Every structure is written in structure tokens, then in C-alpha cells.
């Protein structure tokens, strides 16, 4: 009822539904289908970003899952952290490991996992500031051999 009341001022509503879980609790989102595009556009313009029940709301055009993936990308494709493995034989120092990844972008953190004796376990993690930097590093180094002097 609250959802309907909020949006009915913009035009004729064909359907209005709040999503619920298996215990009939609101999932915190819903759908409003207007009769006209103009009513929909007005609702998006006026209500998006407003506070409703002390919560800031996002109001936007409905997008299918396929459209969301094309527009926003799948979360798994927007990575900034990379897992690096199979370099145990290279006997890299922490500094050498970081230097290997620095040419691709700003590094937030970089660590080689070590055993209790301080010996490399042959894998580590690099966290970049941006997805683009992480992708560049993966594209450049995935499958390559690491050699040290």
C-alpha cells in the first residue's frame, strides 16, 4: 500500500508489487508498472534518491538480468584482487614479487603466503586500486614463467 501510494501520484499504475522472502518479510525492493512511459520517467526523476521510511531509495527503469550484465557487468568480471600461484621454484622475495606487478597499476596490497618457517608456499595475492590494472596484470602475466636473477 505504501509503495502504491508513493507512486500513484505520477500516473495510472498497472501493477505494483513488493518482493517478499519465504517468511513474508519485505526484501527491500519492489516493482511498479505504469501505464505510460511519461509516468515512469516522472517517478524516476522525482523519487530516485529520496528518503522513504528513513531509507534512501533507488528508482530506475526495470532491466532484465541480461541487460544488467551488459550494462553493469557481472560482479566477478570487475575484480581488483588477483591470486597468483605456482611460483614456488622462482624463490621470489616480497620486493621482487611486488616489482613484477607494479608496471600494471597502483597496488593496494601485495603478499606472498609463507609457512611458519618464513618459506614461500608458492602462492600470493595482489590487490590493485582498479579493475583495469588487475585485468592488465592478468592478461600480461597469466601462464607466464617467472624467472629471478
Number of C-alpha atoms within 10 A of each C-alpha: 8 10 15 15 8 12 22 16 12 17 16 14 17 10 11 15 13 16 12 13 9 6 6 8 10 12 10 11 13 13 16 20 17 20 13 13 12 12 19 21 15 15 22 17 12 12 17 14 13 13 11 12 8 7 10 12 15 12 20 14 13 11 10 9 10 11 11 12 13 10 10 11 12 13 8 7 11 14 16 18 20 16 10 17 13 13 18 14 12 14 16 19 12 14 10 12 20 18 12 13 22 16 12 17 17 14 19 12 12 20 15 21 14 13 9 7 6 8 12 20 17 18 15 19 17 21 20 24 14 16 16 15 22 24 20 15 20 17 10 12 14 11 9 8 9 15 10 9 4
